[in-house]
């Protein structure tokens, strides 16, 4: 007599939809907190001189030296955009708008470094690298672990992500136009 019984080994249970969604939410939370937090820190350096920054006077001088005149307007705008946009992303609040604000700032950073090429010393790769998470969050939204979650103003998806990216690019270009004419 032969043993014809099939022996099976227990396999790990497949992840549930709830596990997958929670995993995505945690991933988005980590992305938002780190990326938004670092942007808020950059803005605080420009505006207040916190975290080893040089403060608003140095920011204004730096922007004037890059051709953004009046430096007071453009330096303050850049600091506020980074600080408020970063905090909003960190909290998951008005996410597409916050992502658009950061993307507009990065459009200008890319433009300033464009002549230096993509890679190497002075290249625009870092500004481009900063733009990508902003674009990603514009499309995905902040996840369930955010202040936006379940609110009537919460927006995400193809249309809202596309609108946020368009807004960020357009505001970045408008800033460059003002830089050229002021």
N, C-alpha and C positions, 0 to 999 in steps of 0.2 A: 504494500500500500504506500502510495506517495502522498506527500503533503502538498495539496494544491491550494491551500488557503493563502490569501494575499495578506501580507503583513504591511501595515501602514505605520508611518511614524507621524507623530503629532507635529504639525507645522504651526508656526506662530500665527496668531489671528491676523487677518487683514485689517489695516487701519480703517477706522470708521470715518465717515464724512466729518463728524464732529472733531475727531483727532486731526484730520487734514486741515480743516478750517482754523482750528486753534493754532496749529503749527504755523500757518500763514500769518495769522494775526500776531503771533509772537515775533516772527521774522520781520513784519512791517513795524512792529513796536521798536525792535532793536535798531532797524534802519532809521526810523524817525528820531529816536532819542539821540543816537550818536551823530547822525548827519545834521539834524536840526540843532542839537546842542553845540556842535562845533561851529556852525554858522552863527549862532547867537553869540558865542565867544568871540568870533572874528568881529562881529558888529560892536560888541562891548569894548574890544580893543580900540576900534576906530573912534567910538563915541566918548568913552569914559576913561580910557587908558588902563582898564582892568586887564588882568591876566597877562601882564607884561607888555601891553600895548602902549603906543605912544600918545594916544588921546586925539581929541578932535582937532587941535591946532596943527599937529603934525599931519593928520589925515587931510586937512584942508590944503596945506602946503603941498603934500604929495599929489593930490588931484590937480591942483593948479599946475604943477610941474609936468603932469601928463597931458596938459592941454585942456583939462576940464575947467573952464572958467565960466562963471565964478566958482572958485574952489569951495567956498562956503556952501553953496547950493549942492554941488555934486558930491562933495565929501560927506556932508550930513546925510544926503539921500542914500548914498551907498551904505553908510553905517546903520542908518535906520532900517533899510531894506534887509540887511543881513541880520540885524538884531531881532526885529519884529518877525521877519519871515522865518528865521531859525527857531524862535520861541514857538511860533504857531505850528511849525512842523513837529517840533518836540512834543507838543501837547496834542497834536492831531486835530487842530482847530483851523477851519477854513482852508483845508489842505490844498485844493487846486490853486487857490489864490496865493497861498504862501509859496507853493512850488513855482508859480509864474513869477513872483517877485525875485526869487533866487535865480531862476533861469535868466531873467532880464539882466541881473547883475553879472552873471557869468557870460552873457553875450558880450558885454563891455570888456570883461577881463580877457576873453578870447581875442577880441579885436585889438586890444593893447599889445598882446603878445604875438599877434599873427605874423609879423615880419620875422620873428625868431624861429618860426617853424613849429611843428608839432612836438618834437622830442628834444631833449637836451637842455642845456642851461638857458633859462629864459623862455622856454617853449610854452605853448598853451595847453599842453596835455593835462595839467592839473586843473585848470579852469574847465576843460571839457569833462574831466573826470568828476568834478563837482556838479556839472550840469546833468549828468546821467541819473543820479538818484532823484533829483528834482523832477525830471521828466517821468521817471518810474512812478513816483508817488502821485503825480498828477493823474496818471491813468488808473493806478490800483486803488487810490484812496488810502486812508490811514489805517484801515482795519478796524476790528471791533474794540480794540483796547485803546480808544481815543475819545477825546471830548466830542468829536463830530458824530460818533456812532449813534444812530437812532434819532438824530436831530433832523428837523425839516430842511435845514440848509445843506445837509451832507450830500456831496456829489462825488461821483466817480464814474469810471467807464470811458468808452471810446470818445463820446461827444465832449464830455467835460474835460477829459485829459487832452484832447486835441485843442479845445478852446483855451485851456491853461497854457499849453505849449505855444500856441499862436499869440496869446497875450504876452507871454514872457519874451518872445522874439520881437514882437512889435514894440513893446515898451523899451527893450534894449536898443532897438534901431532908432526909436524916437530920441532916446537919450544921446545916441551918437550924432544924430542930426543937430540937436541942441548944442552938443559939444562943438560941432563944426561952425555953427552960426553965432554963438554967443561969444 
